[in-house]
Amino acid sequence: MSGQKIGQLIDALGVDADLEDGDLPTDAFVILKVVKADGTVSLVNARSEGLDWITRLGMVTAAQAIENSGYSDVPTDDT
């Protein structure tokens, strides 16, 4: 199996990112659910070039926390 560029695939799946003008994405870690030709289901991951393992682990851990709790990095007025 050879590596494939997945930009068009991500676009076709309708994936959007909430970015503002001036935001500069630097790294990406993508988890794909794949249904194989024989019907089995697996997970495949892809990452941007140069993404080190410790940053990748931090991104996955932060993503899990966000998914589980709805974390938002927006200050509140509860001071």
Secondary structure, 3 states (H helix, E strand, C coil): CCCCCCHHHHHHCCCCCCCCCCCCCCCCEEEEEEECCCCCEEEEEEECCCCCHHHHHHHHHHHHHHHHHCCCCCCCCCC
